[in-house]
Amino acid sequence: MALDTPILFAATTDAKRARRFYEKTLGLKFVSEDPFALVFKVGSLALRIQKVAAKPALGYTVLGWQVSDIGREVRRLTRAGVRFARYDGLEQDPGGVWLSPAGAKVAWFRDPDGNTLSLTEYQ
């Protein structure tokens, strides 16, 4: 069997809050909920938001999306209440978008559990 269809994972300590964020704020399609996880459809993939009692703070991006127009997505998510992160040492535009040395545009934000998420537009 080929390993060609990954499943995406993140974690939450508050399933109701996470469902609201991923379904309503981000606009992902809710698929199901069981005692262990919330499941959303992300393109052709599944995203399982695991229900956990405690979650460590992670200092890196856990999940990201490639977008065709990062400015439009930043504006849409900002209107939905998302706050984009700013990082010392990175020159970011007013929306929080950083232009990488390779030419990709990247913006980061956090879900209610502190998971760092990102948007990337490749040039």
C-alpha positions in Angstrom: 0.0 0.0 0.0 1.4 3.4 -1.0 1.6 6.1 1.6 0.1 8.8 -0.7 -2.8 10.2 1.3 -1.7 11.7 4.6 -4.0 12.6 7.5 -3.3 16.0 9.2 -3.3 16.2 13.0 -3.5 19.0 15.6 -4.7 19.0 19.2 -7.2 20.8 21.4 -8.1 20.9 25.0 -11.6 22.4 24.2 -13.4 20.6 21.4 -16.3 23.1 21.2 -14.0 26.0 20.9 -11.8 24.2 18.3 -14.8 23.2 16.2 -16.1 26.8 16.2 -12.7 28.1 15.1 -12.0 25.5 12.4 -15.5 25.3 11.0 -16.8 28.9 11.4 -13.7 31.1 11.4 -11.5 29.1 8.9 -14.5 27.7 7.0 -13.4 24.1 6.9 -16.1 21.4 6.3 -16.9 19.5 9.6 -17.1 15.8 9.0 -17.5 14.1 12.4 -16.8 14.0 16.1 -16.1 11.1 18.3 -14.7 10.8 21.9 -11.1 11.1 20.5 -11.2 13.8 17.8 -13.0 16.3 15.6 -12.6 15.6 11.9 -12.6 18.2 9.1 -12.2 17.9 5.3 -9.2 19.9 4.0 -9.2 19.6 0.2 -9.0 15.8 -0.3 -7.4 15.2 3.1 -8.8 14.7 6.6 -7.7 16.9 9.5 -8.1 15.3 12.9 -8.1 17.7 15.8 -7.3 15.3 18.7 -9.0 15.9 22.1 -6.4 16.0 24.8 -6.4 16.9 28.5 -3.3 19.1 28.3 -1.2 20.4 25.4 2.4 21.7 25.4 3.2 25.0 23.8 4.9 24.4 20.5 7.3 26.9 19.0 6.8 25.9 15.4 4.1 25.7 12.7 1.9 22.6 13.0 -0.3 23.1 9.9 -0.4 25.4 6.9 -2.2 26.1 3.7 -0.9 27.0 0.3 -3.0 29.9 -1.1 -3.1 31.6 -4.4 -3.7 35.1 -3.0 -2.3 35.6 0.5 -3.5 39.2 0.8 -7.1 38.2 0.1 -6.9 35.3 2.6 -5.3 37.5 5.3 -8.1 40.1 4.9 -10.8 37.4 5.0 -9.4 35.8 8.1 -8.8 39.2 9.8 -12.5 40.1 9.2 -13.4 36.7 10.8 -11.4 37.6 13.9 -8.0 36.0 13.3 -5.0 37.9 14.5 -1.8 37.4 12.5 1.5 37.0 14.4 4.4 39.4 14.2 8.0 38.2 14.7 11.0 40.2 15.7 13.6 40.2 13.0 11.2 39.6 10.1 10.0 42.4 7.9 6.3 41.9 7.6 3.8 44.0 5.8 0.8 45.7 7.6 -1.2 42.4 7.3 1.6 40.3 8.8 2.9 38.8 5.6 6.6 38.1 5.3 8.5 37.8 2.0 10.9 34.9 2.3 14.4 35.0 0.6 13.1 32.4 -1.8 10.2 34.6 -2.8 7.3 32.9 -1.0 4.9 35.0 1.0 4.1 33.7 4.5 1.7 34.7 7.3 1.2 33.0 10.7 -1.6 32.9 13.1 -2.7 30.7 16.1 -5.8 28.7 16.8 -7.5 28.9 20.2 -5.1 26.2 21.6 -2.0 28.1 20.6 -1.2 25.9 17.6 0.7 28.0 15.0 -0.9 27.8 11.6 0.3 29.4 8.4 -0.7 30.6 4.9 1.9 30.5 2.1 1.7 31.9 -1.4 4.5 30.7 -3.7 5.6 33.1 -6.5 
